[in-house]
Amino acid sequence: MTAAAPIHMHLAAHFPGVNNTTVWSDPRSRSQIEFSSFEHLARTAERGLFDFFFLAEGLRLREHKGLIHDLDVVGRPESLTVLSALAAVTDRLGLAATVNTTFNEPYELARRFATLDHLSAGRAAWNAVTSSDAFTGENFRRGGYLDRADRYTRAAEFVATARELWDSWTPDGTPRPVAHRGRHFTVEGEFTVPRSPQGHPVVIQAGDSPEGRDFAASAADIVFTRHGTLEAGRAFYADVKGRLAAHGREPDELKVMPGVTFVLGDTDEEAEERAAAIRRQQVSPQNAIAALEQVWGRDLSGYDPDGPLPADDPDPGAELVRGRVRQGDPLAVAARWRALSREKGLSIRQTVIEATGRQSFIGSPATVAARLTEYVAAGAADGFILVPHLTPGGLDDFVDRVVPLLQERGVFRRAYTGSTLRSHLGLAEPVWKG
């Protein structure tokens, strides 16, 4: 028998900003705008030897029934500016920004990421996302129109064009003209930034559609997924890794990292009690009705959160919520929620709590460490992007109590062995294609 390959787990930290995971009512929650919050979480992630720190993007304040969504009213800072500041207060931690390929241009964005890569000595990463949302597009000159079918063709050309720009300087520091003519972009000129320490910043992709999975297999270094259960994770992992060969890539060239939550306690029972309390805080009666309205597409403020789900069906074409992607077909979601409610005798609020909870690792530090290891060993993930429920101290317990156990198991690093994000991830520097 041959020995099993050693497990090398990757970890990243997602800043808990404007999302339903964050418990803003907790007295320990602080600003998601002040730099001290970003600095605290980033320094904690680096103390825990994490691969990278991850920021989401918001190009427009979301609306619910014509009003600004409650979680957005404090504002949404621009990611690359924040990460440039964090480059000065961290040494090894990767710095990942979500930036949209629909509402930006390759030259300008390639320049900004190359600059961050230089400022951070090789720690920049780009989560390339797409949008066909005309509501968000109203903030931009083009009015937001981009046919849904064109999202990934534009994104693929966008990333390819950015890589042409990053490759336009020779490794010895000589600039060469760029001449790109494609369906979406024409770029002719010289790039202003020399080749950066990583060659190319790391590219992350988060789409889950067949087109998104193909885009990840062809162009990404990391795929950020919502598939958190073991079974769903294994299916997604096998599917995406299986697409790599068609693009001339090896399985290790793409890291699969689901976004997950966690709750710790001194015992598994205590952790379960804490997790239930946190879910009740995350899904207040008002939030339960808001979540219901997002599925049903109409005003349901007259419903009792402790009462039953609506008997009639959702309106699939409604736009009660703007700036937020509806997750799945509303009719199918409503059917699942009704089945869950009938099976367990749940009220509206109880149904939302159970149906919308993202996969959590709940238990004592030893239990959580064992479960994380199991997922990687079973081929459900290469690592995890942790989404704490508190800003900015929600990662502290994990770093203090779980990371040492992962190190004892031999599945996580005891020290950074390289200086760039690519070195943390075990990714080779791209071959120069000048």
C-alpha positions as CSV (number, residue, x, y, z in Angstrom):
1,M,0.0,0.0,0.0
2,T,1.1,3.5,-0.7
3,A,0.9,6.2,1.9
4,A,-1.9,8.8,1.4
5,A,-0.8,12.2,0.2
6,P,-0.4,14.7,3.0
7,I,-3.2,17.2,3.4
8,H,-2.4,20.8,3.0
9,M,-5.3,23.0,4.1
10,H,-5.7,26.6,2.9
11,L,-7.5,29.2,4.9
12,A,-8.8,32.7,4.1
13,A,-10.8,35.3,6.0
14,H,-13.8,37.1,4.5
15,F,-14.5,40.5,6.1
16,P,-18.0,40.4,7.5
17,G,-19.5,43.6,6.1
18,V,-23.0,44.2,4.7
19,N,-24.5,40.7,4.8
20,N,-27.0,38.7,6.7
21,T,-24.2,36.7,8.4
22,T,-23.1,39.6,10.6
23,V,-24.8,40.1,14.0
24,W,-24.8,43.9,14.3
25,S,-26.9,43.8,17.4
26,D,-24.0,42.2,19.3
27,P,-22.2,44.8,21.5
28,R,-18.9,43.5,20.2
29,S,-19.7,44.5,16.6
30,R,-18.0,47.6,15.4
31,S,-17.8,49.7,12.3
32,Q,-17.4,48.1,8.9
33,I,-16.1,51.4,7.5
34,E,-13.3,52.5,10.0
35,F,-9.9,51.3,9.0
36,S,-9.3,49.8,12.5
37,S,-11.9,47.1,11.8
38,F,-10.2,46.0,8.6
39,E,-6.8,46.2,10.3
40,H,-7.9,44.1,13.3
41,L,-9.3,41.2,11.1
42,A,-6.4,41.3,8.7
43,R,-3.8,41.2,11.5
44,T,-5.7,38.3,13.2
45,A,-5.7,36.4,9.9
46,E,-2.0,36.9,9.5
47,R,-1.4,35.9,13.1
48,G,-3.3,32.7,12.1
49,L,-1.0,32.2,9.0
50,F,-4.0,32.5,6.7
51,D,-3.4,32.6,2.9
52,F,-5.4,35.7,2.3
53,F,-7.9,38.3,3.4
54,F,-11.0,38.7,1.2
55,L,-13.2,41.8,0.6
56,A,-16.6,41.8,-1.2
57,E,-17.8,44.5,-3.5
58,G,-20.9,46.7,-3.6
59,L,-21.4,49.1,-6.5
60,R,-24.8,50.3,-5.5
61,L,-26.8,50.4,-2.2
62,R,-29.4,47.7,-2.4
63,E,-33.1,48.5,-2.1
64,H,-36.0,46.6,-0.5
65,K,-39.5,47.8,-1.2
66,G,-38.1,51.1,-2.6
67,L,-36.0,51.8,0.5
68,I,-32.2,51.4,1.0
69,H,-31.5,48.0,2.5
70,D,-30.8,48.3,6.3
71,L,-27.5,46.6,6.1
72,D,-26.2,49.0,3.4
73,V,-27.0,52.3,5.0
74,V,-23.5,52.7,6.6
75,G,-21.9,52.5,3.1
76,R,-19.6,50.2,1.2
77,P,-15.9,51.2,0.8
78,E,-13.9,50.5,-2.3
79,S,-11.9,47.3,-1.9
80,L,-8.5,48.1,-3.6
81,T,-8.1,51.3,-1.6
82,V,-8.6,49.4,1.7
83,L,-6.2,46.7,0.7
84,S,-3.6,49.2,-0.3
85,A,-3.7,50.5,3.2
86,L,-3.6,47.0,4.7
87,A,-0.5,46.2,2.7
88,A,1.3,48.7,5.0
89,V,0.3,47.0,8.2
90,T,0.7,43.3,7.2
91,D,3.7,41.4,5.9
92,R,2.7,38.0,4.4
93,L,-1.1,37.9,4.2
94,G,-2.6,37.8,0.7
95,L,-5.0,40.7,-0.1
96,A,-8.0,39.8,-2.3
97,A,-10.4,42.4,-3.8
98,T,-13.7,41.7,-5.5
99,V,-13.9,43.8,-8.6
100,N,-16.5,43.7,-11.4
101,T,-15.6,42.9,-15.0
102,T,-18.8,44.4,-16.3
103,F,-18.4,47.9,-15.1
104,N,-14.6,48.3,-15.4
105,E,-12.0,48.4,-18.2
106,P,-9.0,45.9,-18.4
107,Y,-6.2,48.5,-18.7
108,E,-7.3,50.6,-15.7
109,L,-8.0,47.5,-13.5
110,A,-4.8,45.6,-14.5
111,R,-2.9,48.8,-13.5
112,R,-4.5,49.0,-10.1
113,F,-3.9,45.3,-9.3
114,A,-0.3,45.4,-10.6
115,T,0.2,48.4,-8.3
116,L,-1.2,46.5,-5.3
117,D,1.0,43.6,-6.1
118,H,4.1,45.9,-6.1
119,L,3.0,47.7,-2.9
120,S,2.4,44.4,-1.1
121,A,5.5,42.6,-2.5
122,G,3.4,40.0,-4.3
123,R,0.3,39.5,-2.2
124,A,-2.5,40.8,-4.5
125,A,-5.6,38.7,-5.7
126,W,-8.6,39.6,-7.8
127,N,-12.0,38.1,-7.4
128,A,-13.4,38.6,-10.9
129,V,-17.2,38.8,-10.8
130,T,-19.8,39.6,-13.4
131,S,-23.1,41.4,-13.5
132,S,-26.1,41.8,-15.9
133,D,-27.9,44.0,-13.3
134,A,-29.2,47.2,-14.9
135,F,-30.1,48.6,-11.5
136,T,-26.4,48.6,-10.5
137,G,-25.5,49.7,-14.0
138,E,-27.4,53.0,-13.5
139,N,-24.4,54.2,-11.6
140,F,-22.3,53.8,-14.8
141,R,-22.3,55.6,-18.2
142,R,-23.4,52.5,-20.2
143,G,-26.6,52.3,-18.2
144,G,-25.9,48.8,-17.1
145,Y,-27.0,46.9,-20.1
146,L,-25.2,43.7,-20.7
147,D,-27.1,40.7,-21.9
148,R,-26.8,37.9,-19.4
149,A,-25.4,35.6,-22.1
150,D,-22.5,38.0,-22.6
151,R,-21.4,38.2,-19.0
152,Y,-18.8,35.4,-19.1
153,T,-17.6,36.1,-22.6
154,R,-16.8,39.6,-21.6
155,A,-15.2,38.4,-18.3
156,A,-13.0,35.8,-20.0
157,E,-11.8,38.4,-22.5
158,F,-11.3,40.9,-19.6
159,V,-9.1,38.5,-17.6
160,A,-7.2,37.5,-20.8
161,T,-6.6,41.2,-21.7
162,A,-5.4,42.0,-18.2
163,R,-2.9,39.1,-18.4
164,E,-1.7,40.4,-21.8
165,L,-1.0,43.8,-20.1
166,W,0.8,42.1,-17.1
167,D,2.9,40.2,-19.6
168,S,3.7,43.3,-21.7
169,W,6.8,44.0,-19.6
170,T,9.7,41.6,-19.9
171,P,11.1,40.0,-16.7
172,D,14.2,42.2,-17.1
173,G,12.1,45.4,-17.1
174,T,11.5,46.3,-20.7
175,P,8.0,47.5,-21.8
176,R,6.5,46.3,-25.0
177,P,3.5,47.6,-26.9
178,V,0.1,45.9,-26.3
179,A,-2.1,45.3,-29.3
180,H,-5.4,43.6,-28.3
181,R,-8.4,43.6,-30.6
182,G,-11.3,41.5,-29.4
183,R,-15.1,41.4,-29.3
184,H,-15.3,43.6,-26.1
185,F,-12.0,45.4,-25.9
186,T,-9.4,47.1,-28.1
187,V,-6.2,48.1,-26.3
188,E,-3.3,49.6,-28.1
189,G,-0.4,51.3,-26.2
190,E,2.0,50.6,-23.5
191,F,1.3,49.4,-19.9
192,T,2.7,51.7,-17.3
193,V,3.5,49.2,-14.5
194,P,6.5,46.8,-14.7
195,R,5.9,43.1,-14.2
196,S,4.8,42.6,-10.6
197,P,6.3,40.2,-8.0
198,Q,3.8,37.4,-8.7
199,G,3.9,37.9,-12.5
200,H,0.1,37.9,-12.4
201,P,-2.0,38.6,-9.3
202,V,-3.9,35.6,-8.2
203,V,-7.4,35.3,-9.9
204,I,-10.4,34.1,-7.9
205,Q,-13.8,33.3,-9.4
206,A,-17.2,32.7,-7.7
207,G,-19.7,31.7,-10.4
208,D,-21.7,28.5,-9.9
209,S,-23.5,28.2,-13.3
210,P,-22.1,25.9,-15.9
211,E,-20.6,29.0,-17.6
212,G,-19.1,30.1,-14.3
213,R,-17.6,26.7,-13.7
214,D,-16.0,26.7,-17.1
215,F,-14.7,30.2,-16.6
216,A,-13.1,29.1,-13.3
217,A,-11.6,26.0,-15.0
218,S,-10.1,28.1,-17.8
219,A,-9.0,31.3,-16.0
220,A,-9.0,31.1,-12.2
221,D,-6.5,30.1,-9.6
222,I,-9.1,29.8,-6.8
223,V,-12.9,29.2,-7.1
224,F,-15.0,30.5,-4.2
225,T,-18.1,28.4,-3.8
226,R,-21.2,28.3,-1.7
227,H,-21.3,24.5,-1.6
228,G,-20.6,23.9,2.0
229,T,-22.0,20.4,2.8
230,L,-19.8,17.4,2.4
231,E,-21.9,15.8,-0.4
232,A,-22.4,19.0,-2.4
233,G,-18.8,20.0,-1.9
234,R,-17.5,16.7,-3.3
235,A,-19.8,17.0,-6.3
236,F,-18.8,20.5,-7.0
237,Y,-15.1,19.8,-6.4
238,A,-15.1,16.8,-8.8
239,D,-17.0,18.8,-11.5
240,V,-14.7,21.8,-11.5
241,K,-11.5,19.8,-11.2
242,G,-12.8,17.6,-14.0
243,R,-13.1,20.6,-16.4
244,L,-9.4,21.6,-16.0
245,A,-8.0,19.1,-18.5
246,A,-10.0,20.5,-21.3
247,H,-8.1,23.8,-20.7
248,G,-4.7,22.1,-20.5
249,R,-4.5,22.5,-16.7
250,E,-3.7,20.2,-13.8
251,P,-5.9,19.7,-10.8
252,D,-3.6,21.5,-8.4
253,E,-3.7,24.6,-10.5
254,L,-7.1,25.5,-9.2
255,K,-8.0,25.6,-5.5
256,V,-11.6,25.1,-4.4
257,M,-12.4,27.1,-1.3
258,P,-16.1,27.2,-0.1
259,G,-17.2,30.1,2.1
260,V,-18.2,28.8,5.5
261,T,-19.3,30.0,8.9
262,F,-18.2,28.5,12.3
263,V,-19.3,28.6,15.9
264,L,-17.1,27.4,18.8
265,G,-17.9,26.4,22.3
266,D,-16.0,24.6,25.1
267,T,-18.2,21.5,24.3
268,D,-20.2,20.5,21.2
269,E,-23.4,21.1,23.2
270,E,-22.4,24.6,24.2
271,A,-21.5,25.4,20.5
272,E,-24.9,24.2,19.3
273,E,-26.6,26.4,21.9
274,R,-24.5,29.4,20.8
275,A,-25.2,28.7,17.1
276,A,-28.9,28.6,17.7
277,A,-28.7,31.9,19.5
278,I,-26.7,33.5,16.7
279,R,-29.2,32.3,14.1
280,R,-32.0,33.9,16.1
281,Q,-30.0,37.2,16.1
282,Q,-29.3,37.0,12.4
283,V,-32.9,36.3,11.6
284,S,-35.0,38.6,13.6
285,P,-38.8,38.7,13.0
286,Q,-38.3,41.7,10.7
287,N,-35.5,39.9,8.8
288,A,-37.6,36.8,8.5
289,I,-40.4,38.7,6.7
290,A,-37.8,40.5,4.5
291,A,-36.3,37.2,3.5
292,L,-39.8,35.9,2.7
293,E,-40.5,38.9,0.6
294,Q,-37.3,38.4,-1.4
295,V,-38.6,34.9,-2.4
296,W,-42.3,35.8,-2.9
297,G,-41.6,39.1,-4.6
298,R,-44.2,41.2,-2.9
299,D,-45.1,43.0,0.4
300,L,-45.7,40.5,3.1
301,S,-45.5,42.9,6.1
302,G,-49.0,41.8,7.2
303,Y,-47.8,38.3,7.9
304,D,-47.0,37.0,11.4
305,P,-43.3,35.8,11.6
306,D,-44.5,33.2,14.0
307,G,-47.3,32.0,11.6
308,P,-47.4,29.8,8.5
309,L,-45.8,30.5,5.1
310,P,-48.1,32.1,2.4
311,A,-50.4,29.7,0.7
312,D,-50.1,31.3,-2.7
313,D,-47.1,31.1,-5.0
314,P,-44.3,33.7,-5.5
315,D,-44.2,36.1,-8.4
316,P,-41.1,35.0,-10.4
317,G,-40.8,38.3,-12.3
318,A,-41.2,40.7,-9.3
319,E,-38.5,43.3,-8.5
320,L,-39.3,44.0,-4.9
321,V,-35.6,43.8,-4.1
322,R,-33.1,45.6,-6.3
323,G,-29.3,45.1,-6.3
324,R,-29.5,41.6,-4.8
325,V,-29.3,38.4,-6.8
326,R,-32.3,36.1,-6.2
327,Q,-30.9,32.6,-5.3
328,G,-32.6,30.1,-7.6
329,D,-36.1,29.9,-9.0
330,P,-38.6,31.5,-6.6
331,L,-41.2,28.8,-7.2
332,A,-38.7,26.0,-6.5
333,V,-37.4,27.8,-3.4
334,A,-41.0,28.3,-2.1
335,A,-41.7,24.6,-2.7
336,R,-38.6,23.6,-0.6
337,W,-39.5,26.0,2.2
338,R,-43.1,24.6,2.3
339,A,-41.9,21.0,2.4
340,L,-39.4,21.9,5.2
341,S,-42.1,23.8,7.1
342,R,-44.6,20.9,6.8
343,E,-42.1,18.3,7.8
344,K,-40.9,20.0,10.9
345,G,-43.9,22.1,11.8
346,L,-42.0,25.4,11.4
347,S,-43.2,29.0,11.4
348,I,-42.0,31.6,8.9
349,R,-39.2,32.7,11.1
350,Q,-38.2,29.1,12.0
351,T,-38.3,28.1,8.3
352,V,-36.1,31.1,7.3
353,I,-33.6,30.3,10.1
354,E,-33.3,26.7,9.0
355,A,-33.5,27.2,5.2
356,T,-31.1,30.1,4.8
357,G,-28.3,29.1,7.2
358,R,-25.0,28.7,5.4
359,Q,-23.0,25.6,6.2
360,S,-21.5,26.0,9.6
361,F,-18.8,24.1,11.4
362,I,-20.2,24.0,14.9
363,G,-18.6,22.4,17.9
364,S,-15.6,22.4,20.2
365,P,-12.3,23.4,18.7
366,A,-11.4,19.7,18.4
367,T,-14.6,18.9,16.6
368,V,-14.3,21.8,14.2
369,A,-10.7,21.0,13.4
370,A,-11.6,17.3,12.8
371,R,-14.5,18.3,10.5
372,L,-12.4,20.8,8.5
373,T,-9.8,18.1,8.0
374,E,-12.4,15.6,6.9
375,Y,-13.7,17.8,4.2
376,V,-10.2,18.3,2.7
377,A,-9.4,14.6,3.0
378,A,-12.7,13.6,1.3
379,G,-12.1,15.8,-1.7
380,A,-14.8,18.4,-0.9
381,A,-12.4,21.4,-0.7
382,D,-8.8,22.5,-0.8
383,G,-9.5,24.9,2.1
384,F,-12.0,27.4,3.4
385,I,-12.9,31.1,3.3
386,L,-14.2,31.7,6.8
387,V,-17.0,34.2,7.2
388,P,-17.2,35.3,10.9
389,H,-20.5,36.7,12.4
390,L,-18.8,39.5,14.2
391,T,-16.9,42.6,12.9
392,P,-14.0,42.7,13.5
393,G,-13.2,40.2,16.3
394,G,-15.1,37.2,15.0
395,L,-11.9,35.4,13.8
396,D,-10.0,35.7,17.1
397,D,-11.3,32.4,18.7
398,F,-10.7,30.4,15.6
399,V,-7.1,31.6,15.3
400,D,-6.5,31.0,19.0
401,R,-8.2,27.7,19.5
402,V,-8.6,25.9,16.1
403,V,-5.5,26.8,14.2
404,P,-3.2,25.2,16.8
405,L,-5.1,21.9,16.5
406,L,-4.9,21.9,12.7
407,Q,-1.1,22.4,13.1
408,E,-0.9,19.5,15.6
409,R,-2.7,17.4,13.0
410,G,-0.1,18.4,10.4
411,V,-2.7,19.7,8.0
412,F,-1.9,23.4,8.3
413,R,1.4,25.4,8.2
414,R,3.3,26.4,11.3
415,A,5.0,29.3,9.5
416,Y,4.8,31.1,6.2
417,T,7.5,29.5,4.0
418,G,7.2,32.1,1.2
419,S,6.5,35.8,0.8
420,T,3.9,35.8,-2.0
421,L,0.3,34.7,-2.1
422,R,1.2,32.3,-4.9
423,S,3.7,30.7,-2.6
424,H,1.1,30.3,0.1
425,L,-1.2,28.6,-2.3
426,G,1.4,26.4,-3.9
427,L,0.8,28.0,-7.3
428,A,3.7,28.5,-9.8
429,E,4.4,32.0,-11.1
430,P,2.8,32.2,-14.6
431,V,5.2,31.6,-17.5
432,W,5.9,34.9,-19.2
433,K,4.2,35.1,-22.6
434,G,5.7,38.2,-24.0
